[in-house]
Amino acid sequence: MTDVAESKVTGIIKTLNVLEDDLDSLTGKVGDMKKQLNVKTLTEID
């Protein structure tokens, strides 16, 4: 593989890793929001 192709592949891999980290972060935040919503719902019901 040429250096240019390797550089492009490396760039794509780094970008995908950043996207994966962002998705993991969003997944965690959504989980927290669900917990908060459940607590609020239970509080409102009581």
HTML snippet that shows the backbone in 3Dmol.js (N, CA, C, O; Angstrom):
<script src="https://3Dmol.org/build/3Dmol-min.js"></script>
<div id="view" style="width:600px;height:400px;position:relative"></div>
<script>
const pdb = `
ATOM      1  N   MET A   1       0.845  -1.177   0.000  1.00  0.00           N
ATOM      2  CA  MET A   1       0.000   0.000   0.000  1.00  0.00           C
ATOM      3  C   MET A   1       0.892   1.242   0.000  1.00  0.00           C
ATOM      4  O   MET A   1       1.940   1.261   0.645  1.00  0.00           O
ATOM      5  N   THR A   2       0.479   2.253  -0.709  1.00  0.00           N
ATOM      6  CA  THR A   2       1.288   3.464  -0.754  1.00  0.00           C
ATOM      7  C   THR A   2       1.094   4.264   0.520  1.00  0.00           C
ATOM      8  O   THR A   2       0.150   4.043   1.280  1.00  0.00           O
ATOM      9  N   ASP A   3       2.009   5.200   0.736  1.00  0.00           N
ATOM     10  CA  ASP A   3       1.923   6.043   1.929  1.00  0.00           C
ATOM     11  C   ASP A   3       0.638   6.858   1.947  1.00  0.00           C
ATOM     12  O   ASP A   3       0.035   7.047   3.004  1.00  0.00           O
ATOM     13  N   VAL A   4       0.215   7.342   0.780  1.00  0.00           N
ATOM     14  CA  VAL A   4      -1.011   8.146   0.706  1.00  0.00           C
ATOM     15  C   VAL A   4      -2.214   7.299   1.097  1.00  0.00           C
ATOM     16  O   VAL A   4      -3.068   7.747   1.862  1.00  0.00           O
ATOM     17  N   ALA A   5      -2.287   6.087   0.580  1.00  0.00           N
ATOM     18  CA  ALA A   5      -3.402   5.197   0.906  1.00  0.00           C
ATOM     19  C   ALA A   5      -3.394   4.846   2.391  1.00  0.00           C
ATOM     20  O   ALA A   5      -4.444   4.825   3.034  1.00  0.00           O
ATOM     21  N   GLU A   6      -2.211   4.570   2.934  1.00  0.00           N
ATOM     22  CA  GLU A   6      -2.107   4.264   4.362  1.00  0.00           C
ATOM     23  C   GLU A   6      -2.545   5.452   5.190  1.00  0.00           C
ATOM     24  O   GLU A   6      -3.222   5.288   6.205  1.00  0.00           O
ATOM     25  N   SER A   7      -2.167   6.645   4.769  1.00  0.00           N
ATOM     26  CA  SER A   7      -2.545   7.855   5.483  1.00  0.00           C
ATOM     27  C   SER A   7      -4.060   8.034   5.484  1.00  0.00           C
ATOM     28  O   SER A   7      -4.650   8.397   6.502  1.00  0.00           O
ATOM     29  N   LYS A   8      -4.685   7.776   4.332  1.00  0.00           N
ATOM     30  CA  LYS A   8      -6.141   7.906   4.242  1.00  0.00           C
ATOM     31  C   LYS A   8      -6.834   6.871   5.118  1.00  0.00           C
ATOM     32  O   LYS A   8      -7.808   7.182   5.803  1.00  0.00           O
ATOM     33  N   VAL A   9      -6.336   5.649   5.096  1.00  0.00           N
ATOM     34  CA  VAL A   9      -6.922   4.593   5.922  1.00  0.00           C
ATOM     35  C   VAL A   9      -6.766   4.935   7.398  1.00  0.00           C
ATOM     36  O   VAL A   9      -7.700   4.765   8.181  1.00  0.00           O
ATOM     37  N   THR A  10      -5.599   5.412   7.773  1.00  0.00           N
ATOM     38  CA  THR A  10      -5.362   5.801   9.160  1.00  0.00           C
ATOM     39  C   THR A  10      -6.308   6.921   9.568  1.00  0.00           C
ATOM     40  O   THR A  10      -6.855   6.900  10.671  1.00  0.00           O
ATOM     41  N   GLY A  11      -6.503   7.890   8.695  1.00  0.00           N
ATOM     42  CA  GLY A  11      -7.429   8.989   8.976  1.00  0.00           C
ATOM     43  C   GLY A  11      -8.853   8.496   9.156  1.00  0.00           C
ATOM     44  O   GLY A  11      -9.564   8.949  10.053  1.00  0.00           O
ATOM     45  N   ILE A  12      -9.265   7.578   8.314  1.00  0.00           N
ATOM     46  CA  ILE A  12     -10.619   7.013   8.417  1.00  0.00           C
ATOM     47  C   ILE A  12     -10.780   6.257   9.732  1.00  0.00           C
ATOM     48  O   ILE A  12     -11.804   6.383  10.403  1.00  0.00           O
ATOM     49  N   ILE A  13      -9.775   5.479  10.095  1.00  0.00           N
ATOM     50  CA  ILE A  13      -9.840   4.710  11.343  1.00  0.00           C
ATOM     51  C   ILE A  13      -9.919   5.649  12.545  1.00  0.00           C
ATOM     52  O   ILE A  13     -10.700   5.410  13.466  1.00  0.00           O
ATOM     53  N   LYS A  14      -9.125   6.702  12.543  1.00  0.00           N
ATOM     54  CA  LYS A  14      -9.162   7.666  13.650  1.00  0.00           C
ATOM     55  C   LYS A  14     -10.530   8.329  13.741  1.00  0.00           C
ATOM     56  O   LYS A  14     -11.066   8.508  14.835  1.00  0.00           O
ATOM     57  N   THR A  15     -11.093   8.692  12.592  1.00  0.00           N
ATOM     58  CA  THR A  15     -12.411   9.322  12.570  1.00  0.00           C
ATOM     59  C   THR A  15     -13.476   8.365  13.087  1.00  0.00           C
ATOM     60  O   THR A  15     -14.360   8.767  13.844  1.00  0.00           O
ATOM     61  N   LEU A  16     -13.396   7.107  12.683  1.00  0.00           N
ATOM     62  CA  LEU A  16     -14.352   6.112  13.168  1.00  0.00           C
ATOM     63  C   LEU A  16     -14.224   5.913  14.677  1.00  0.00           C
ATOM     64  O   LEU A  16     -15.229   5.717  15.361  1.00  0.00           O
ATOM     65  N   ASN A  17     -13.011   5.959  15.197  1.00  0.00           N
ATOM     66  CA  ASN A  17     -12.814   5.835  16.645  1.00  0.00           C
ATOM     67  C   ASN A  17     -13.451   7.000  17.387  1.00  0.00           C
ATOM     68  O   ASN A  17     -14.052   6.814  18.445  1.00  0.00           O
ATOM     69  N   VAL A  18     -13.320   8.202  16.834  1.00  0.00           N
ATOM     70  CA  VAL A  18     -13.945   9.380  17.447  1.00  0.00           C
ATOM     71  C   VAL A  18     -15.463   9.228  17.426  1.00  0.00           C
ATOM     72  O   VAL A  18     -16.131   9.509  18.421  1.00  0.00           O
ATOM     73  N   LEU A  19     -16.002   8.785  16.302  1.00  0.00           N
ATOM     74  CA  LEU A  19     -17.447   8.572  16.203  1.00  0.00           C
ATOM     75  C   LEU A  19     -17.921   7.515  17.196  1.00  0.00           C
ATOM     76  O   LEU A  19     -18.985   7.655  17.800  1.00  0.00           O
ATOM     77  N   GLU A  20     -17.134   6.466  17.360  1.00  0.00           N
ATOM     78  CA  GLU A  20     -17.494   5.422  18.318  1.00  0.00           C
ATOM     79  C   GLU A  20     -17.531   5.983  19.737  1.00  0.00           C
ATOM     80  O   GLU A  20     -18.438   5.675  20.509  1.00  0.00           O
ATOM     81  N   ASP A  21     -16.544   6.805  20.074  1.00  0.00           N
ATOM     82  CA  ASP A  21     -16.518   7.430  21.396  1.00  0.00           C
ATOM     83  C   ASP A  21     -17.731   8.334  21.592  1.00  0.00           C
ATOM     84  O   ASP A  21     -18.335   8.345  22.664  1.00  0.00           O
ATOM     85  N   ASP A  22     -18.087   9.095  20.546  1.00  0.00           N
ATOM     86  CA  ASP A  22     -19.258   9.971  20.622  1.00  0.00           C
ATOM     87  C   ASP A  22     -20.535   9.161  20.832  1.00  0.00           C
ATOM     88  O   ASP A  22     -21.395   9.540  21.628  1.00  0.00           O
ATOM     89  N   LEU A  23     -20.650   8.052  20.119  1.00  0.00           N
ATOM     90  CA  LEU A  23     -21.831   7.192  20.276  1.00  0.00           C
ATOM     91  C   LEU A  23     -21.897   6.597  21.680  1.00  0.00           C
ATOM     92  O   LEU A  23     -22.973   6.521  22.273  1.00  0.00           O
ATOM     93  N   ASP A  24     -20.763   6.181  22.206  1.00  0.00           N
ATOM     94  CA  ASP A  24     -20.732   5.642  23.567  1.00  0.00           C
ATOM     95  C   ASP A  24     -21.172   6.706  24.566  1.00  0.00           C
ATOM     96  O   ASP A  24     -21.924   6.420  25.498  1.00  0.00           O
ATOM     97  N   SER A  25     -20.704   7.925  24.368  1.00  0.00           N
ATOM     98  CA  SER A  25     -21.076   9.031  25.246  1.00  0.00           C
ATOM     99  C   SER A  25     -22.575   9.302  25.172  1.00  0.00           C
ATOM    100  O   SER A  25     -23.237   9.473  26.196  1.00  0.00           O
ATOM    101  N   LEU A  26     -23.098   9.339  23.956  1.00  0.00           N
ATOM    102  CA  LEU A  26     -24.531   9.574  23.782  1.00  0.00           C
ATOM    103  C   LEU A  26     -25.358   8.453  24.392  1.00  0.00           C
ATOM    104  O   LEU A  26     -26.403   8.706  24.992  1.00  0.00           O
ATOM    105  N   THR A  27     -24.902   7.231  24.243  1.00  0.00           N
ATOM    106  CA  THR A  27     -25.612   6.091  24.820  1.00  0.00           C
ATOM    107  C   THR A  27     -25.679   6.231  26.341  1.00  0.00           C
ATOM    108  O   THR A  27     -26.717   5.969  26.949  1.00  0.00           O
ATOM    109  N   GLY A  28     -24.580   6.640  26.940  1.00  0.00           N
ATOM    110  CA  GLY A  28     -24.556   6.856  28.385  1.00  0.00           C
ATOM    111  C   GLY A  28     -25.492   7.967  28.811  1.00  0.00           C
ATOM    112  O   GLY A  28     -26.193   7.846  29.815  1.00  0.00           O
ATOM    113  N   LYS A  29     -25.505   9.055  28.046  1.00  0.00           N
ATOM    114  CA  LYS A  29     -26.381  10.179  28.372  1.00  0.00           C
ATOM    115  C   LYS A  29     -27.847   9.803  28.234  1.00  0.00           C
ATOM    116  O   LYS A  29     -28.675  10.215  29.047  1.00  0.00           O
ATOM    117  N   VAL A  30     -28.173   9.022  27.209  1.00  0.00           N
ATOM    118  CA  VAL A  30     -29.556   8.569  27.024  1.00  0.00           C
ATOM    119  C   VAL A  30     -29.967   7.684  28.201  1.00  0.00           C
ATOM    120  O   VAL A  30     -31.089   7.787  28.696  1.00  0.00           O
ATOM    121  N   GLY A  31     -29.071   6.825  28.641  1.00  0.00           N
ATOM    122  CA  GLY A  31     -29.357   5.980  29.799  1.00  0.00           C
ATOM    123  C   GLY A  31     -29.631   6.815  31.041  1.00  0.00           C
ATOM    124  O   GLY A  31     -30.553   6.520  31.801  1.00  0.00           O
ATOM    125  N   ASP A  32     -28.832   7.856  31.249  1.00  0.00           N
ATOM    126  CA  ASP A  32     -29.042   8.751  32.390  1.00  0.00           C
ATOM    127  C   ASP A  32     -30.381   9.466  32.280  1.00  0.00           C
ATOM    128  O   ASP A  32     -31.096   9.609  33.272  1.00  0.00           O
ATOM    129  N   MET A  33     -30.720   9.913  31.082  1.00  0.00           N
ATOM    130  CA  MET A  33     -31.994  10.605  30.878  1.00  0.00           C
ATOM    131  C   MET A  33     -33.174   9.677  31.156  1.00  0.00           C
ATOM    132  O   MET A  33     -34.176  10.103  31.729  1.00  0.00           O
ATOM    133  N   LYS A  34     -33.060   8.415  30.755  1.00  0.00           N
ATOM    134  CA  LYS A  34     -34.126   7.445  31.024  1.00  0.00           C
ATOM    135  C   LYS A  34     -34.316   7.262  32.525  1.00  0.00           C
ATOM    136  O   LYS A  34     -35.445   7.214  33.015  1.00  0.00           O
ATOM    137  N   LYS A  35     -33.199   7.162  33.254  1.00  0.00           N
ATOM    138  CA  LYS A  35     -33.283   7.010  34.706  1.00  0.00           C
ATOM    139  C   LYS A  35     -33.958   8.225  35.333  1.00  0.00           C
ATOM    140  O   LYS A  35     -34.829   8.080  36.190  1.00  0.00           O
ATOM    141  N   GLN A  36     -33.556   9.428  34.906  1.00  0.00           N
ATOM    142  CA  GLN A  36     -34.151  10.647  35.444  1.00  0.00           C
ATOM    143  C   GLN A  36     -35.639  10.716  35.135  1.00  0.00           C
ATOM    144  O   GLN A  36     -36.437  11.113  35.985  1.00  0.00           O
ATOM    145  N   LEU A  37     -36.008  10.333  33.929  1.00  0.00           N
ATOM    146  CA  LEU A  37     -37.411  10.355  33.534  1.00  0.00           C
ATOM    147  C   LEU A  37     -38.219   9.351  34.355  1.00  0.00           C
ATOM    148  O   LEU A  37     -39.344   9.642  34.762  1.00  0.00           O
ATOM    149  N   ASN A  38     -37.651   8.184  34.596  1.00  0.00           N
ATOM    150  CA  ASN A  38     -38.342   7.191  35.424  1.00  0.00           C
ATOM    151  C   ASN A  38     -38.545   7.703  36.841  1.00  0.00           C
ATOM    152  O   ASN A  38     -39.622   7.534  37.412  1.00  0.00           O
ATOM    153  N   VAL A  39     -37.520   8.329  37.414  1.00  0.00           N
ATOM    154  CA  VAL A  39     -37.629   8.873  38.766  1.00  0.00           C
ATOM    155  C   VAL A  39     -38.692   9.961  38.801  1.00  0.00           C
ATOM    156  O   VAL A  39     -39.523   9.988  39.709  1.00  0.00           O
ATOM    157  N   LYS A  40     -38.672  10.848  37.830  1.00  0.00           N
ATOM    158  CA  LYS A  40     -39.655  11.937  37.787  1.00  0.00           C
ATOM    159  C   LYS A  40     -41.065  11.384  37.623  1.00  0.00           C
ATOM    160  O   LYS A  40     -42.004  11.864  38.259  1.00  0.00           O
ATOM    161  N   THR A  41     -41.211  10.378  36.773  1.00  0.00           N
ATOM    162  CA  THR A  41     -42.521   9.763  36.552  1.00  0.00           C
ATOM    163  C   THR A  41     -43.043   9.135  37.840  1.00  0.00           C
ATOM    164  O   THR A  41     -44.205   9.317  38.203  1.00  0.00           O
ATOM    165  N   LEU A  42     -42.179   8.399  38.524  1.00  0.00           N
ATOM    166  CA  LEU A  42     -42.597   7.777  39.782  1.00  0.00           C
ATOM    167  C   LEU A  42     -42.951   8.827  40.828  1.00  0.00           C
ATOM    168  O   LEU A  42     -43.889   8.641  41.603  1.00  0.00           O
ATOM    169  N   THR A  43     -42.208   9.925  40.854  1.00  0.00           N
ATOM    170  CA  THR A  43     -42.487  11.008  41.792  1.00  0.00           C
ATOM    171  C   THR A  43     -43.841  11.642  41.486  1.00  0.00           C
ATOM    172  O   THR A  43     -44.617  11.925  42.399  1.00  0.00           O
ATOM    173  N   GLU A  44     -44.121  11.863  40.218  1.00  0.00           N
ATOM    174  CA  GLU A  44     -45.393  12.467  39.816  1.00  0.00           C
ATOM    175  C   GLU A  44     -46.565  11.533  40.113  1.00  0.00           C
ATOM    176  O   GLU A  44     -47.647  11.993  40.478  1.00  0.00           O
ATOM    177  N   ILE A  45     -46.357  10.239  39.958  1.00  0.00           N
ATOM    178  CA  ILE A  45     -47.429   9.274  40.208  1.00  0.00           C
ATOM    179  C   ILE A  45     -47.773   9.245  41.695  1.00  0.00           C
ATOM    180  O   ILE A  45     -48.942   9.164  42.073  1.00  0.00           O
ATOM    181  N   ASP A  46     -46.730   9.312  42.537  1.00  0.00           N
ATOM    182  CA  ASP A  46     -46.955   9.288  43.993  1.00  0.00           C
ATOM    183  C   ASP A  46     -47.599  10.589  44.386  1.00  0.00           C
ATOM    184  O   ASP A  46     -47.886  10.805  45.563  1.00  0.00           O
TER     185      ASP A  46
END
`;
const viewer = $3Dmol.createViewer("view");
viewer.addModel(pdb, "pdb");
viewer.setStyle({}, {cartoon: {color: "spectrum"}});
viewer.zoomTo();
viewer.render();
</script>
